[in-house]
Amino acid sequence: MKIRIIGAGLAGSECALQLARLGHRVTLHEMRPLRTTEAHQTDRLGELVCSNSFRSSSPLNAVGLLKAEMALLDSVIMECGERARIPAGDAFAVDRGKFADTVTGMVEGESRIELVRGEVHDLEIGDADHLVIATGPLTSSELYDAIGRRLGSDNLYFYDAIAPIVAADSLDMSKLYWKSRYDKGDGADYLNSPLTKSEYESFLAALGEADLHAIHDFDDAAHFEGCLPIEEMAARGVETLRYGPMKPVGLENPATGERPWAVVQLRREDFSDEYFNLVGFQTKMKIPSQQKVLRMLPGLENAVFARWGSMHRNTFINGPRHLDSTFRLKSDPRIWFAGQITGVEGYVESAATGLLVARYIGAVGNGEEPQPCPDHTALGALGRHVSESNPDRYQPSNINWALIRNISDIRRKKDRREDQVRLALQSVRELAERSLDAVTS
């Protein structure tokens, strides 16, 4: 078969490489660098723009389970992540540059994939057997309009904000200390900027007076709750940031044993420790305000910013109205959607949908009707979220235990979670074995 894929982010790249491994020919379209976005900075495939973290590694965490399931199905993105992984406590963080270079190299080195640089403005399948739309949350306006014409006027959107990155050599290390929350991982994977009560209150006051970018595209801007800008959180109450990204619990100063009033954590951006990301500090402040407000943080008084925080529109479709549980368009079984445009949120979730769509298209190529993963697995839960949520209240979602159907009869929560993980991984292993049998038979 021949498959056309629009978008070479995590979902599109995963999907293309999986299909190529299955023996199919793929044309993969990527508009960058001929046309860039508000968030991307390079022409690399699989570029990470909001965070360098794939979040928790523990399988008892829903996203940890999702990663474990993807690894069982030989996820290419998880393989690239392992190659570019850097220390980050319990989190799965990667060197952005190495990760994007690895993804790009794998795509360019695959003979069955033709990588076409240039913008696509329509949903024409052409001479392909299937079309996969994996353009992500930063879909170009022209393609967005084409999707709208095809699906109707009920496309949705929300606004996403990006955290700033600072140069390590511009930080005052005498005011910072190394520590992971509760000493997870190696115990010292994050730099911490501790604030006293008065410093925190002064920071909040400056944040409240900051000059923000206006939202011109829409009268009513909707933010995704999992990636709120810090000024939005601060507006919800004095203590909100202290219970969010500035939470001091588990971050006592190793030298004094004292717990600060609030803490800002800085996470490595690469193996050389040359740059750090301000964890959870997505912002829509204008650049002069970012300079003024963020340099109030202890140790960041002379910070040099390698990337300013920014805000951009994220686009997603109303999955329950238009997609089935295999991410296939109800009105045309030749068209599939993958990635964040479906209404999943997060790098791991996006790549997972690309992996699933490739498997489902592969089944069609074998003359089979694609069967969705069981919804007691994290992979299957994503398909159920996209296809069975209430279409009138549909919002993007990260994978979480509320989405995963519980088939365990154990009542104690910790034991039940362990049983859910066992049952989910058992089911995915069986899927992987059946797939292997089909290939070798």
C-alpha positions as CSV (number, residue, x, y, z in Angstrom):
1,M,0.0,0.0,0.0
2,K,0.9,3.6,-0.3
3,I,0.1,6.0,2.5
4,R,0.3,9.8,2.5
5,I,1.0,11.4,5.9
6,I,0.7,15.2,6.5
7,G,2.9,16.3,9.4
8,A,6.2,14.9,10.6
9,G,6.0,15.6,14.3
10,L,6.0,12.8,16.8
11,A,2.7,11.2,15.6
12,G,3.5,11.5,11.9
13,S,7.1,10.3,12.3
14,E,6.1,7.3,14.4
15,C,3.3,6.4,12.0
16,A,5.6,6.7,8.9
17,L,8.3,4.6,10.4
18,Q,5.9,1.9,11.6
19,L,4.3,1.7,8.2
20,A,7.6,1.5,6.5
21,R,8.6,-1.4,8.8
22,L,5.5,-3.1,7.7
23,G,6.6,-2.9,4.1
24,H,4.4,0.0,3.0
25,R,5.5,3.0,0.9
26,V,5.0,6.4,2.7
27,T,5.0,10.0,1.5
28,L,5.6,12.1,4.6
29,H,4.9,15.8,4.2
30,E,6.5,18.5,6.5
31,M,6.0,22.2,5.9
32,R,9.0,23.3,7.9
33,P,11.4,25.1,7.1
34,L,9.5,26.5,4.1
35,R,6.8,27.6,6.6
36,T,7.5,27.7,10.3
37,T,5.2,28.0,13.3
38,E,5.0,30.2,16.4
39,A,6.7,27.5,18.5
40,H,9.2,25.6,16.4
41,Q,12.8,26.8,15.9
42,T,14.3,24.2,13.6
43,D,13.5,22.1,10.5
44,R,14.1,18.9,12.5
45,L,11.4,16.2,12.6
46,G,9.9,15.4,16.1
47,E,11.1,18.8,17.5
48,L,9.9,19.2,21.1
49,V,8.6,22.7,21.8
50,C,6.7,22.8,25.1
51,S,8.9,20.7,27.4
52,N,11.7,18.2,27.0
53,S,10.0,15.8,29.4
54,F,8.0,12.7,28.6
55,R,6.8,12.8,32.2
56,S,6.8,10.0,34.7
57,S,8.6,6.7,34.1
58,S,6.7,4.7,36.8
59,P,4.2,2.3,35.2
60,L,1.9,3.0,38.2
61,N,1.5,6.4,36.6
62,A,-0.8,6.3,33.6
63,V,1.7,7.9,31.3
64,G,4.4,5.5,32.6
65,L,2.0,2.6,31.7
66,L,1.5,4.1,28.2
67,K,5.2,4.3,27.6
68,A,5.6,0.7,28.7
69,E,2.9,-0.4,26.4
70,M,4.4,1.5,23.5
71,A,7.8,-0.1,24.1
72,L,6.2,-3.5,23.9
73,L,4.9,-2.6,20.5
74,D,8.4,-1.4,19.4
75,S,7.6,2.4,19.4
76,V,10.2,4.3,17.4
77,I,9.6,7.5,19.4
78,M,10.3,5.6,22.6
79,E,13.5,4.2,21.1
80,C,14.6,7.7,20.1
81,G,13.8,8.9,23.5
82,E,15.9,6.3,25.2
83,R,18.8,7.3,22.9
84,A,18.5,11.0,23.9
85,R,17.5,10.5,27.6
86,I,19.0,12.7,30.3
87,P,18.8,12.5,34.1
88,A,15.6,14.1,35.5
89,G,14.7,12.2,38.6
90,D,11.5,10.1,38.1
91,A,10.8,11.9,34.8
92,F,11.7,10.7,31.3
93,A,13.5,13.8,29.9
94,V,15.5,14.0,26.7
95,D,18.1,16.2,25.1
96,R,15.9,18.1,22.6
97,G,18.5,18.4,19.9
98,K,19.7,14.8,20.0
99,F,16.1,13.6,20.1
100,A,15.1,15.6,17.0
101,D,18.3,14.6,15.2
102,T,17.7,10.9,16.0
103,V,14.1,11.0,14.7
104,T,15.1,13.0,11.6
105,G,17.9,10.5,10.9
106,M,15.7,7.5,11.2
107,V,13.1,9.0,8.8
108,E,15.7,10.1,6.2
109,G,17.4,6.8,6.4
110,E,14.3,4.7,5.7
111,S,14.1,3.9,2.0
112,R,10.4,3.3,2.0
113,I,9.7,6.9,3.2
114,E,9.8,9.8,0.8
115,L,10.1,13.0,2.9
116,V,8.6,16.0,1.1
117,R,9.3,19.5,2.4
118,G,6.4,21.8,1.6
119,E,3.0,22.9,2.8
120,V,-0.2,20.9,2.1
121,H,-3.4,22.9,1.7
122,D,-6.0,20.1,1.1
123,L,-7.1,16.7,2.2
124,E,-6.7,15.1,-1.3
125,I,-5.6,11.4,-1.1
126,G,-4.3,11.4,-4.6
127,D,-2.8,8.1,-5.7
128,A,-2.4,6.9,-2.1
129,D,-4.5,4.3,-0.5
130,H,-4.8,6.1,2.8
131,L,-4.3,9.6,4.2
132,V,-3.1,10.4,7.7
133,I,-3.5,13.9,9.1
134,A,-0.9,14.4,11.8
135,T,-0.4,18.1,11.6
136,G,-0.6,18.6,15.4
137,P,-1.8,21.5,17.4
138,L,-0.1,24.1,15.1
139,T,-1.9,23.2,11.9
140,S,-1.5,25.9,9.3
141,S,-4.5,28.2,8.7
142,E,-5.0,26.9,5.1
143,L,-5.1,23.3,6.1
144,Y,-7.2,24.1,9.1
145,D,-9.7,25.7,6.8
146,A,-9.7,22.6,4.6
147,I,-10.4,20.4,7.6
148,G,-13.2,22.7,8.6
149,R,-14.8,22.5,5.1
150,R,-14.6,18.7,5.3
151,L,-15.8,18.3,8.9
152,G,-18.0,21.3,9.4
153,S,-17.7,24.2,11.7
154,D,-17.3,22.4,15.1
155,N,-13.5,22.4,15.1
156,L,-12.2,23.4,18.5
157,Y,-9.1,25.1,19.8
158,F,-7.3,26.1,23.0
159,Y,-4.3,28.2,23.8
160,D,-1.0,26.7,24.9
161,A,2.0,28.5,26.5
162,I,5.7,27.7,26.3
163,A,8.2,28.0,29.2
164,P,11.4,30.1,28.8
165,I,14.9,28.6,28.6
166,V,17.9,30.2,30.3
167,A,21.7,29.8,29.8
168,A,23.4,27.9,32.6
169,D,26.4,30.2,32.7
170,S,24.2,33.2,33.4
171,L,22.9,31.8,36.6
172,D,24.1,32.6,40.1
173,M,24.8,29.1,41.4
174,S,25.5,30.4,44.9
175,K,21.8,31.0,45.3
176,L,20.6,27.7,43.7
177,Y,20.9,24.1,44.9
178,W,20.6,20.7,43.2
179,K,17.7,18.4,44.3
180,S,14.9,16.3,42.8
181,R,11.6,16.3,44.6
182,Y,11.8,13.7,47.4
183,D,15.2,12.8,46.1
184,K,13.7,10.7,43.3
185,G,16.0,9.4,40.6
186,D,19.6,10.3,41.3
187,G,18.4,12.8,43.9
188,A,20.0,15.9,42.3
189,D,18.7,16.3,38.7
190,Y,17.1,19.7,39.1
191,L,18.4,23.2,40.0
192,N,16.1,24.9,42.5
193,S,15.6,28.6,43.0
194,P,14.2,29.1,46.6
195,L,12.0,32.0,47.6
196,T,11.2,33.4,51.0
197,K,7.6,34.5,51.7
198,S,8.5,38.2,51.0
199,E,10.3,37.3,47.7
200,Y,7.3,35.2,46.7
201,E,4.8,38.0,47.4
202,S,7.0,40.5,45.5
203,F,7.2,38.1,42.6
204,L,3.4,37.7,42.5
205,A,2.9,41.5,42.6
206,A,5.2,41.9,39.6
207,L,3.5,39.1,37.8
208,G,0.1,40.8,38.3
209,E,1.4,44.0,36.8
210,A,3.2,42.3,33.8
211,D,2.4,43.3,30.3
212,L,0.7,40.3,28.5
213,H,0.2,39.4,24.9
214,A,-3.4,40.0,23.8
215,I,-5.3,37.2,22.2
216,H,-6.5,38.5,18.8
217,D,-7.7,35.3,17.1
218,F,-10.7,34.7,19.3
219,D,-12.8,36.8,21.7
220,D,-12.8,34.0,24.3
221,A,-9.4,32.3,24.8
222,A,-9.5,28.8,26.2
223,H,-6.4,27.4,28.0
224,F,-5.6,23.8,28.5
225,E,-5.6,23.1,32.2
226,G,-2.4,21.0,32.0
227,C,-0.3,23.8,30.6
228,L,-1.6,27.0,32.1
229,P,0.5,30.2,31.9
230,I,1.8,31.2,35.3
231,E,0.0,34.5,35.2
232,E,-3.3,32.6,34.6
233,M,-2.5,30.5,37.7
234,A,-1.5,33.5,39.8
235,A,-4.8,35.2,39.0
236,R,-6.7,32.3,40.6
237,G,-5.3,33.0,44.0
238,V,-2.2,33.8,46.1
239,E,-1.5,30.2,46.9
240,T,-2.1,28.7,43.5
241,L,1.5,28.7,42.3
242,R,2.7,27.4,45.7
243,Y,0.4,24.4,45.1
244,G,1.5,24.1,41.5
245,P,4.9,24.7,39.8
246,M,6.3,26.5,42.8
247,K,5.4,23.8,45.3
248,P,8.2,23.6,47.9
249,V,7.2,20.2,49.4
250,G,10.0,17.6,49.1
251,L,12.5,20.3,48.0
252,E,14.2,21.1,51.3
253,N,17.6,22.8,51.0
254,P,20.2,20.0,51.4
255,A,22.6,22.5,53.1
256,T,20.2,23.7,55.8
257,G,17.4,21.2,55.8
258,E,14.9,24.1,55.6
259,R,11.9,24.2,53.3
260,P,11.6,27.4,51.3
261,W,8.3,29.2,51.0
262,A,8.2,28.5,47.3
263,V,10.6,27.0,44.7
264,V,11.2,27.3,41.0
265,Q,12.8,24.3,39.5
266,L,15.1,24.4,36.5
267,R,15.5,21.3,34.3
268,R,18.3,20.4,32.0
269,E,17.8,21.0,28.3
270,D,20.7,18.9,27.1
271,F,23.6,16.6,28.1
272,S,26.1,19.5,28.5
273,D,23.9,21.3,31.1
274,E,24.3,24.5,29.0
275,Y,20.6,25.4,29.2
276,F,17.8,25.0,31.6
277,N,14.0,25.1,31.3
278,L,11.9,26.8,33.9
279,V,9.6,23.9,34.9
280,G,5.9,24.7,34.6
281,F,6.6,28.4,33.8
282,Q,4.6,28.7,30.6
283,T,3.9,32.3,30.0
284,K,2.2,34.9,27.8
285,M,4.1,37.9,29.2
286,K,5.7,40.2,26.6
287,I,9.5,40.0,26.5
288,P,10.3,43.1,28.6
289,S,8.0,41.8,31.3
290,Q,9.6,38.4,31.2
291,Q,13.0,40.0,31.6
292,K,11.8,42.0,34.6
293,V,9.7,39.4,36.4
294,L,11.7,36.3,35.9
295,R,15.0,38.0,36.9
296,M,13.4,38.6,40.3
297,L,13.9,34.9,41.0
298,P,16.9,34.1,43.2
299,G,19.9,33.1,41.0
300,L,18.3,34.4,37.9
301,E,19.1,38.1,38.4
302,N,21.3,38.2,35.3
303,A,19.7,35.3,33.4
304,V,20.3,35.2,29.7
305,F,17.3,33.8,27.9
306,A,17.9,31.3,25.1
307,R,14.2,31.1,24.4
308,W,11.5,33.4,25.6
309,G,8.2,32.1,26.8
310,S,5.4,32.4,24.3
311,M,1.8,31.5,23.6
312,H,0.2,29.9,20.6
313,R,-3.1,28.5,19.4
314,N,-3.5,24.7,19.6
315,T,-6.0,23.2,17.1
316,F,-7.9,20.0,17.6
317,I,-11.0,18.5,16.0
318,N,-14.1,17.2,17.7
319,G,-13.0,13.6,17.8
320,P,-16.3,12.0,19.1
321,R,-18.2,13.6,16.2
322,H,-15.8,12.6,13.5
323,L,-13.6,9.7,14.5
324,D,-14.0,6.0,15.4
325,S,-12.0,4.3,18.1
326,T,-9.2,3.5,15.6
327,F,-8.8,7.3,14.7
328,R,-10.4,6.7,11.3
329,L,-12.8,9.3,9.8
330,K,-16.3,8.1,10.1
331,S,-17.3,9.7,6.8
332,D,-14.3,8.3,4.8
333,P,-12.5,5.2,6.0
334,R,-9.4,6.1,3.9
335,I,-8.7,9.1,6.1
336,W,-7.1,8.9,9.5
337,F,-6.1,11.4,12.1
338,A,-3.2,11.1,14.6
339,G,-1.5,13.2,17.2
340,Q,-2.7,16.1,19.2
341,I,-5.1,17.3,16.5
342,T,-7.3,14.3,17.6
343,G,-7.7,15.7,21.1
344,V,-5.0,13.8,22.9
345,E,-2.5,16.0,24.8
346,G,1.2,15.4,25.4
347,Y,4.2,14.1,23.4
348,V,3.8,10.5,24.5
349,E,0.1,10.4,23.8
350,S,0.7,12.0,20.4
351,A,3.3,9.4,19.4
352,A,1.0,6.6,20.8
353,T,-1.8,7.6,18.4
354,G,0.7,7.5,15.4
355,L,1.8,4.0,16.5
356,L,-1.8,2.9,16.7
357,V,-2.9,4.4,13.4
358,A,0.0,2.6,11.7
359,R,-1.1,-0.7,13.2
360,Y,-4.7,-0.2,12.2
361,I,-3.8,0.7,8.6
362,G,-1.5,-2.3,8.5
363,A,-4.5,-4.5,9.5
364,V,-6.5,-3.0,6.6
365,G,-3.7,-3.8,4.3
366,N,-3.9,-7.4,5.4
367,G,-7.6,-7.5,4.5
368,E,-8.7,-7.3,8.2
369,E,-11.0,-5.0,10.0
370,P,-8.8,-3.0,12.5
371,Q,-9.6,-3.9,16.1
372,P,-9.0,-1.1,18.7
373,C,-6.8,-1.9,21.7
374,P,-8.7,-3.0,24.8
375,D,-9.8,0.1,26.8
376,H,-8.3,-1.3,30.0
377,T,-4.9,-0.5,28.4
378,A,-3.6,3.1,28.2
379,L,-3.4,2.8,24.4
380,G,-7.0,1.7,24.1
381,A,-8.1,4.4,26.5
382,L,-6.8,7.1,24.2
383,G,-9.0,5.7,21.4
384,R,-12.0,5.6,23.6
385,H,-11.4,9.2,24.8
386,V,-11.2,10.4,21.2
387,S,-14.3,8.5,20.0
388,E,-16.6,8.2,22.9
389,S,-16.3,11.3,25.0
390,N,-19.2,13.8,25.2
391,P,-18.9,15.7,21.9
392,D,-20.6,18.8,23.5
393,R,-17.9,19.0,26.2
394,Y,-14.9,17.5,24.4
395,Q,-11.5,18.8,25.6
396,P,-7.9,17.6,25.0
397,S,-6.7,15.2,27.6
398,N,-3.4,13.6,28.8
399,I,-3.7,9.9,29.6
400,N,-4.9,9.4,33.1
401,W,-6.4,6.6,35.2
402,A,-9.9,8.1,34.8
403,L,-9.7,7.3,31.1
404,I,-8.5,3.7,31.6
405,R,-11.3,1.2,32.2
406,N,-10.7,-0.8,35.5
407,I,-11.2,-4.5,35.1
408,S,-9.5,-5.4,38.4
409,D,-11.6,-6.6,41.3
410,I,-9.0,-5.4,43.9
411,R,-10.3,-2.7,46.2
412,R,-7.1,-1.3,47.8
413,K,-5.9,1.5,45.5
414,K,-2.2,0.7,45.4
415,D,-2.8,-3.0,44.9
416,R,-5.5,-2.3,42.3
417,R,-3.1,0.0,40.3
418,E,-0.5,-2.8,40.2
419,D,-3.1,-5.2,39.0
420,Q,-4.4,-2.8,36.4
421,V,-0.8,-2.4,35.1
422,R,-0.3,-6.2,35.1
423,L,-3.5,-6.8,33.1
424,A,-2.8,-4.0,30.7
425,L,0.7,-5.1,29.9
426,Q,-0.4,-8.7,29.6
427,S,-3.0,-7.6,26.9
428,V,-0.4,-5.5,25.0
429,R,2.1,-8.4,25.1
430,E,-0.5,-10.6,23.5
431,L,-1.1,-8.0,20.8
432,A,2.6,-7.8,20.2
433,E,2.9,-11.6,20.0
434,R,0.0,-11.9,17.5
435,S,1.6,-9.2,15.4
436,L,4.9,-11.1,15.4
437,D,3.1,-14.3,14.4
438,A,1.4,-12.5,11.5
439,V,4.7,-11.2,10.2
440,T,6.6,-14.5,10.5
441,S,3.8,-16.7,9.2
